[in-house]
Amino acid sequence: MKLFAFAALIAVAVAESAYPAAAYEKASYDYAPQPYSYGYAVKDEPSYNDYSHSETSDGKVVTGSYSVVLPDGRTQIVTYKADAYGYVADVKYVGEAKYSDYKPAAYAAPAYKDEAAAYPAAPPPAYPAAAAAEPAAAY
């Protein structure tokens, strides 16, 4: 077993020095923040989707807003700012919520017969009922 461990250690040491060092410089992925701006909007009547989003950044501070039409008819508008101090959002609702009157559906009587009464009641158990245990007094 010691011979196997020693052979594995030698194999690892040889493998590290068996290949030459890379001839190229490793890439650095530390890029400076870049300014950007984008926005989009969707209004699809058949699926009742109506929302939008826009955002801008100067490389240090990100500001933007998004809005969505809620199922109750109101529009939710969120304006936000994110910087080194954190994320701050302001949420507003435009419009008044409208709810339709609840109308329960009328269901027909079931088409099957209630067969629960066709079975006899179960007999009582054949063993005697256990006596209730008295709780120990707590002092």
Z-matrix of the N, CA and C atoms (Angstrom, degrees):
N
C 1 1.449
C 2 1.535 1 110.15
N 3 1.330 2 116.51 1 -40.39
C 4 1.459 3 119.80 2 179.19
C 5 1.518 4 110.88 3 -64.30
N 6 1.331 5 116.23 4 -35.89
C 7 1.460 6 120.60 5 179.07
C 8 1.530 7 110.57 6 -65.37
N 9 1.333 8 115.99 7 -40.15
C 10 1.466 9 120.22 8 179.00
C 11 1.532 10 111.15 9 -64.69
N 12 1.331 11 118.40 10 -43.37
C 13 1.463 12 122.37 11 178.78
C 14 1.522 13 110.55 12 -63.97
N 15 1.336 14 116.65 13 -40.88
C 16 1.460 15 120.71 14 178.53
C 17 1.532 16 111.18 15 -65.16
N 18 1.334 17 117.59 16 -40.43
C 19 1.465 18 121.97 17 178.98
C 20 1.526 19 110.63 18 -65.31
N 21 1.334 20 117.51 19 -39.38
C 22 1.462 21 121.49 20 178.13
C 23 1.517 22 110.59 21 -64.95
N 24 1.328 23 117.61 22 -39.88
C 25 1.464 24 122.13 23 178.95
C 26 1.526 25 110.61 24 -64.85
N 27 1.301 26 117.72 25 -41.66
C 28 1.471 27 122.13 26 178.43
C 29 1.532 28 109.87 27 -65.63
N 30 1.350 29 117.55 28 -40.66
C 31 1.466 30 121.26 29 -179.84
C 32 1.517 31 110.99 30 -62.97
N 33 1.311 32 118.41 31 -39.87
C 34 1.470 33 121.72 32 178.70
C 35 1.524 34 110.05 33 -67.58
N 36 1.306 35 117.72 34 -41.56
C 37 1.467 36 120.85 35 -179.12
C 38 1.522 37 110.66 36 -65.94
N 39 1.311 38 118.01 37 -39.72
C 40 1.472 39 121.59 38 -179.89
C 41 1.528 40 110.06 39 -70.42
N 42 1.327 41 117.26 40 -38.41
C 43 1.461 42 120.92 41 -177.68
C 44 1.522 43 111.43 42 -63.71
N 45 1.319 44 118.72 43 -35.44
C 46 1.460 45 121.63 44 -179.34
C 47 1.516 46 111.51 45 -67.18
N 48 1.304 47 117.75 46 -34.30
C 49 1.462 48 120.28 47 -177.33
C 50 1.527 49 111.90 48 -98.11
N 51 1.317 50 118.95 49 -1.03
C 52 1.461 51 121.52 50 -176.59
C 53 1.525 52 111.83 51 -75.89
N 54 1.301 53 118.42 52 -26.58
C 55 1.462 54 121.54 53 -177.29
C 56 1.516 55 109.72 54 -106.45
N 57 1.353 56 116.68 55 139.58
C 58 1.466 57 119.24 56 178.83
C 59 1.533 58 110.51 57 -71.10
N 60 1.299 59 116.22 58 160.14
C 61 1.463 60 121.61 59 178.12
C 62 1.527 61 109.14 60 -67.31
N 63 1.315 62 116.84 61 153.48
C 64 1.463 63 121.03 62 -179.40
C 65 1.527 64 110.07 63 -63.64
N 66 1.342 65 115.86 64 141.63
C 67 1.455 66 121.11 65 -178.34
C 68 1.525 67 111.84 66 -84.62
N 69 1.313 68 117.67 67 -7.90
C 70 1.455 69 120.95 68 -178.26
C 71 1.524 70 109.69 69 -111.42
N 72 1.305 71 114.70 70 164.18
C 73 1.454 72 120.78 71 -179.80
C 74 1.529 73 109.09 72 -87.11
N 75 1.316 74 117.32 73 138.40
C 76 1.459 75 119.79 74 178.93
C 77 1.524 76 109.68 75 -65.88
N 78 1.336 77 115.33 76 141.56
C 79 1.467 78 120.79 77 -178.58
C 80 1.525 79 110.14 78 -72.63
N 81 1.304 80 115.46 79 142.96
C 82 1.453 81 121.29 80 175.22
C 83 1.526 82 107.84 81 -104.03
N 84 1.320 83 116.86 82 128.79
C 85 1.450 84 120.85 83 -178.90
C 86 1.526 85 112.04 84 -103.82
N 87 1.303 86 115.94 85 20.08
C 88 1.460 87 120.58 86 176.65
C 89 1.523 88 108.33 87 -91.89
N 90 1.336 89 115.68 88 87.30
C 91 1.456 90 120.74 89 -179.47
C 92 1.531 91 109.38 90 -93.46
N 93 1.298 92 114.87 91 149.49
C 94 1.461 93 119.48 92 175.02
C 95 1.529 94 108.08 93 -70.90
N 96 1.327 95 118.17 94 147.25
C 97 1.465 96 119.88 95 178.50
C 98 1.527 97 110.89 96 -59.38
N 99 1.321 98 116.03 97 137.89
C 100 1.455 99 121.84 98 -178.22
C 101 1.526 100 109.98 99 -108.77
N 102 1.306 101 118.10 100 138.25
C 103 1.465 102 119.57 101 174.91
C 104 1.531 103 110.34 102 -69.97
N 105 1.311 104 116.46 103 146.36
C 106 1.464 105 120.82 104 178.43
C 107 1.517 106 109.23 105 -153.89
N 108 1.311 107 114.79 106 168.09
C 109 1.449 108 122.02 107 177.01
C 110 1.526 109 107.65 108 -156.10
N 111 1.318 110 116.88 109 135.94
C 112 1.466 111 119.75 110 175.83
C 113 1.513 112 109.58 111 -154.00
N 114 1.310 113 115.55 112 166.51
C 115 1.449 114 121.43 113 178.47
C 116 1.512 115 110.20 114 -168.07
N 117 1.321 116 116.62 115 155.36
C 118 1.461 117 121.68 116 175.42
C 119 1.518 118 108.48 117 -155.82
N 120 1.312 119 114.78 118 162.36
C 121 1.459 120 121.08 119 177.77
C 122 1.524 121 108.41 120 -147.29
N 123 1.329 122 116.56 121 143.81
C 124 1.452 123 122.82 122 178.06
C 125 1.521 124 107.84 123 -128.95
N 126 1.315 125 115.70 124 129.53
C 127 1.463 126 120.89 125 173.85
C 128 1.519 127 106.38 126 -139.41
N 129 1.328 128 115.53 127 98.96
C 130 1.452 129 122.19 128 -177.23
C 131 1.522 130 108.48 129 -119.25
N 132 1.316 131 116.27 130 101.46
C 133 1.466 132 121.38 131 -175.46
C 134 1.534 133 113.49 132 -60.91
N 135 1.345 134 119.64 133 -44.26
C 136 1.478 135 118.02 134 -177.64
C 137 1.529 136 113.60 135 -60.31
N 138 1.323 137 118.22 136 -34.65
C 139 1.466 138 120.00 137 -178.51
C 140 1.524 139 112.24 138 -99.64
N 141 1.321 140 118.25 139 2.51
C 142 1.467 141 124.27 140 -179.71
C 143 1.527 142 112.56 141 60.52
N 144 1.314 143 117.69 142 28.42
C 145 1.461 144 121.29 143 176.21
C 146 1.522 145 109.22 144 -92.29
N 147 1.312 146 116.03 145 126.90
C 148 1.464 147 121.76 146 178.79
C 149 1.531 148 107.03 147 -149.25
N 150 1.342 149 116.80 148 100.53
C 151 1.455 150 121.08 149 -178.67
C 152 1.522 151 109.98 150 -152.57
N 153 1.333 152 116.02 151 162.26
C 154 1.463 153 121.00 152 179.49
C 155 1.523 154 109.25 153 -152.18
N 156 1.324 155 115.10 154 162.55
C 157 1.463 156 120.91 155 -179.77
C 158 1.519 157 107.59 156 -154.26
N 159 1.319 158 117.43 157 137.20
C 160 1.463 159 121.93 158 173.39
C 161 1.525 160 107.71 159 -142.46
N 162 1.346 161 115.20 160 146.91
C 163 1.454 162 119.84 161 -176.80
C 164 1.513 163 109.29 162 -152.49
N 165 1.334 164 115.97 163 143.06
C 166 1.462 165 121.73 164 175.97
C 167 1.526 166 108.55 165 -135.73
N 168 1.319 167 114.80 166 152.98
C 169 1.455 168 120.32 167 178.55
C 170 1.520 169 108.42 168 -145.19
N 171 1.331 170 115.55 169 141.03
C 172 1.459 171 120.21 170 174.79
C 173 1.525 172 110.58 171 -101.69
N 174 1.320 173 116.72 172 9.93
C 175 1.455 174 121.22 173 -178.72
C 176 1.513 175 112.41 174 101.63
N 177 1.319 176 117.15 175 -20.38
C 178 1.459 177 120.57 176 179.20
C 179 1.516 178 111.81 177 -122.49
N 180 1.317 179 117.34 178 -38.29
C 181 1.459 180 122.18 179 -177.50
C 182 1.525 181 108.42 180 -120.79
N 183 1.338 182 115.80 181 132.16
C 184 1.460 183 121.77 182 177.37
C 185 1.525 184 107.19 183 -109.24
N 186 1.322 185 116.75 184 126.97
C 187 1.459 186 121.66 185 175.44
C 188 1.519 187 108.16 186 -126.93
N 189 1.318 188 115.55 187 149.69
C 190 1.452 189 118.63 188 178.83
C 191 1.503 190 111.68 189 -174.81
N 192 1.311 191 113.99 190 -179.03
C 193 1.454 192 120.33 191 177.51
C 194 1.519 193 108.86 192 -154.58
N 195 1.319 194 114.88 193 153.81
C 196 1.449 195 120.06 194 172.29
C 197 1.513 196 108.53 195 -143.35
N 198 1.307 197 115.29 196 154.62
C 199 1.454 198 120.32 197 -178.88
C 200 1.517 199 109.10 198 -140.52
N 201 1.329 200 114.45 199 152.02
C 202 1.463 201 120.87 200 179.15
C 203 1.524 202 108.20 201 -148.57
N 204 1.322 203 115.87 202 140.33
C 205 1.452 204 120.68 203 175.38
C 206 1.521 205 107.30 204 -84.97
N 207 1.325 206 116.17 205 122.46
C 208 1.460 207 122.18 206 -176.69
C 209 1.531 208 110.58 207 -83.27
N 210 1.323 209 118.24 208 160.47
C 211 1.465 210 121.08 209 -179.25
C 212 1.523 211 113.94 210 -60.61
N 213 1.335 212 118.05 211 -24.16
C 214 1.467 213 119.87 212 -179.32
C 215 1.529 214 112.26 213 -86.29
N 216 1.337 215 117.98 214 4.81
C 217 1.461 216 121.34 215 175.59
C 218 1.515 217 114.57 216 99.08
N 219 1.325 218 118.88 217 -14.68
C 220 1.462 219 120.85 218 178.45
C 221 1.521 220 110.12 219 -78.54
N 222 1.330 221 115.86 220 161.89
C 223 1.457 222 121.49 221 173.56
C 224 1.518 223 107.75 222 -112.48
N 225 1.329 224 116.04 223 126.58
C 226 1.460 225 121.44 224 177.57
C 227 1.519 226 107.57 225 -96.58
N 228 1.322 227 116.45 226 124.78
C 229 1.463 228 122.08 227 179.32
C 230 1.523 229 108.13 228 -119.65
N 231 1.335 230 116.14 229 124.18
C 232 1.458 231 121.99 230 179.69
C 233 1.522 232 107.44 231 -117.06
N 234 1.321 233 116.48 232 122.07
C 235 1.467 234 122.40 233 173.53
C 236 1.518 235 106.85 234 -111.25
N 237 1.322 236 116.72 235 134.68
C 238 1.459 237 119.03 236 -174.90
C 239 1.519 238 111.78 237 -139.03
N 240 1.337 239 113.45 238 162.09
C 241 1.466 240 122.81 239 177.25
C 242 1.520 241 106.57 240 -142.84
N 243 1.315 242 116.07 241 130.40
C 244 1.459 243 120.95 242 178.51
C 245 1.517 244 108.24 243 -128.40
N 246 1.323 245 115.95 244 127.74
C 247 1.467 246 120.69 245 178.45
C 248 1.527 247 108.36 246 -145.58
N 249 1.301 248 116.49 247 -161.72
C 250 1.469 249 120.60 248 -177.56
C 251 1.526 250 111.79 249 -65.49
N 252 1.325 251 118.31 250 -19.29
C 253 1.458 252 122.06 251 -178.35
C 254 1.524 253 113.06 252 -91.09
N 255 1.327 254 117.68 253 -7.49
C 256 1.463 255 119.81 254 177.89
C 257 1.514 256 112.52 255 129.56
N 258 1.324 257 114.37 256 -166.18
C 259 1.467 258 123.82 257 -176.14
C 260 1.514 259 108.45 258 -113.37
N 261 1.320 260 116.84 259 125.15
C 262 1.460 261 121.69 260 179.16
C 263 1.527 262 107.69 261 -124.51
N 264 1.338 263 116.40 262 124.41
C 265 1.456 264 121.16 263 -178.49
C 266 1.517 265 109.99 264 -122.02
N 267 1.325 266 115.47 265 143.70
C 268 1.461 267 122.71 266 175.74
C 269 1.525 268 106.41 267 -118.69
N 270 1.329 269 117.06 268 119.99
C 271 1.458 270 121.83 269 -176.88
C 272 1.520 271 108.68 270 -108.81
N 273 1.346 272 115.55 271 128.55
C 274 1.467 273 120.83 272 178.29
C 275 1.519 274 108.70 273 -127.91
N 276 1.319 275 115.20 274 151.57
C 277 1.460 276 121.67 275 175.16
C 278 1.511 277 108.25 276 -120.02
N 279 1.315 278 116.61 277 129.63
C 280 1.460 279 122.06 278 -179.88
C 281 1.522 280 107.53 279 -112.28
N 282 1.324 281 116.35 280 133.39
C 283 1.453 282 121.12 281 -179.60
C 284 1.503 283 111.43 282 98.79
N 285 1.313 284 114.74 283 -179.70
C 286 1.453 285 120.97 284 -179.19
C 287 1.515 286 108.91 285 -120.53
N 288 1.317 287 116.06 286 139.20
C 289 1.457 288 120.60 287 -179.17
C 290 1.519 289 109.73 288 -67.81
N 291 1.329 290 115.63 289 134.45
C 292 1.468 291 121.09 290 178.57
C 293 1.517 292 107.70 291 -123.74
N 294 1.318 293 114.88 292 124.49
C 295 1.453 294 120.44 293 179.36
C 296 1.518 295 108.50 294 -116.79
N 297 1.318 296 116.46 295 135.74
C 298 1.461 297 119.48 296 178.09
C 299 1.526 298 108.88 297 -77.64
N 300 1.340 299 115.97 298 156.41
C 301 1.460 300 120.41 299 178.60
C 302 1.521 301 109.27 300 -67.55
N 303 1.322 302 114.85 301 141.46
C 304 1.454 303 119.92 302 179.51
C 305 1.523 304 109.08 303 -78.58
N 306 1.323 305 115.42 304 124.44
C 307 1.462 306 120.74 305 177.21
C 308 1.525 307 106.82 306 -125.61
N 309 1.333 308 116.95 307 103.66
C 310 1.460 309 118.44 308 -179.56
C 311 1.526 310 110.81 309 -64.11
N 312 1.308 311 115.54 310 144.11
C 313 1.455 312 120.68 311 179.93
C 314 1.518 313 109.64 312 -72.52
N 315 1.339 314 115.73 313 144.20
C 316 1.457 315 120.78 314 177.86
C 317 1.524 316 107.53 315 -91.63
N 318 1.318 317 115.52 316 119.24
C 319 1.458 318 120.15 317 -179.95
C 320 1.520 319 109.50 318 -104.76
N 321 1.316 320 116.59 319 143.22
C 322 1.458 321 121.37 320 176.82
C 323 1.525 322 109.28 321 -76.96
N 324 1.332 323 115.84 322 162.04
C 325 1.458 324 120.51 323 177.30
C 326 1.526 325 108.71 324 -64.38
N 327 1.328 326 118.39 325 150.60
C 328 1.460 327 119.51 326 -179.39
C 329 1.524 328 111.29 327 -62.97
N 330 1.329 329 116.43 328 148.18
C 331 1.461 330 121.71 329 -177.27
C 332 1.525 331 112.14 330 -82.66
N 333 1.312 332 118.81 331 -12.70
C 334 1.460 333 121.13 332 -178.26
C 335 1.522 334 109.68 333 -94.22
N 336 1.352 335 114.95 334 159.92
C 337 1.467 336 119.78 335 177.73
C 338 1.518 337 109.02 336 -85.89
N 339 1.302 338 116.59 337 146.70
C 340 1.459 339 121.37 338 177.19
C 341 1.523 340 107.71 339 -78.71
N 342 1.330 341 117.45 340 103.88
C 343 1.455 342 121.23 341 -176.00
C 344 1.524 343 112.05 342 -94.78
N 345 1.318 344 118.83 343 7.42
C 346 1.465 345 120.66 344 -179.66
C 347 1.522 346 111.00 345 -63.38
N 348 1.325 347 118.55 346 -32.48
C 349 1.460 348 121.32 347 -179.01
C 350 1.522 349 111.66 348 -77.20
N 351 1.319 350 120.56 349 -12.53
C 352 1.463 351 123.43 350 -178.14
C 353 1.516 352 111.79 351 -74.64
N 354 1.307 353 119.54 352 -19.35
C 355 1.463 354 122.25 353 -178.54
C 356 1.522 355 109.47 354 -94.87
N 357 1.365 356 117.20 355 141.06
C 358 1.480 357 118.95 356 178.54
C 359 1.528 358 110.08 357 -72.79
N 360 1.302 359 116.19 358 157.53
C 361 1.459 360 121.56 359 178.90
C 362 1.521 361 109.75 360 -68.06
N 363 1.296 362 117.85 361 148.26
C 364 1.463 363 122.31 362 179.80
C 365 1.520 364 109.69 363 -70.28
N 366 1.359 365 117.74 364 140.66
C 367 1.479 366 119.35 365 179.14
C 368 1.523 367 110.11 366 -70.45
N 369 1.316 368 117.92 367 158.88
C 370 1.471 369 120.31 368 177.75
C 371 1.527 370 109.91 369 -68.03
N 372 1.328 371 119.51 370 158.30
C 373 1.465 372 120.78 371 -178.91
C 374 1.522 373 111.49 372 -64.24
N 375 1.348 374 116.05 373 148.38
C 376 1.454 375 121.80 374 -176.68
C 377 1.524 376 112.04 375 -82.73
N 378 1.307 377 119.75 376 -16.94
C 379 1.451 378 122.24 377 -178.42
C 380 1.534 379 109.91 378 -90.72
N 381 1.333 380 117.16 379 154.91
C 382 1.472 381 119.04 380 -178.94
C 383 1.530 382 110.96 381 -73.01
N 384 1.283 383 115.51 382 149.44
C 385 1.466 384 120.86 383 179.29
C 386 1.524 385 109.41 384 -68.85
N 387 1.323 386 117.18 385 139.25
C 388 1.463 387 121.98 386 -179.97
C 389 1.518 388 109.71 387 -74.15
N 390 1.329 389 114.71 388 144.33
C 391 1.467 390 119.70 389 178.36
C 392 1.523 391 108.81 390 -73.87
N 393 1.304 392 116.46 391 143.43
C 394 1.460 393 121.04 392 179.49
C 395 1.511 394 109.74 393 -70.33
N 396 1.303 395 117.59 394 135.16
C 397 1.468 396 122.00 395 -179.44
C 398 1.517 397 109.12 396 -77.87
N 399 1.326 398 115.43 397 137.70
C 400 1.459 399 120.90 398 177.31
C 401 1.532 400 108.18 399 -83.30
N 402 1.346 401 117.82 400 130.69
C 403 1.465 402 118.70 401 178.61
C 404 1.525 403 110.34 402 -70.02
N 405 1.320 404 115.91 403 144.79
C 406 1.461 405 121.11 404 178.79
C 407 1.527 406 109.49 405 -70.66
N 408 1.320 407 116.19 406 143.40
C 409 1.456 408 120.10 407 179.68
C 410 1.523 409 109.75 408 -70.43
N 411 1.320 410 115.90 409 136.23
C 412 1.457 411 121.02 410 179.38
C 413 1.515 412 108.81 411 -106.37
N 414 1.318 413 117.61 412 125.16
C 415 1.474 414 122.66 413 -179.46
C 416 1.467 415 110.78 414 -111.77
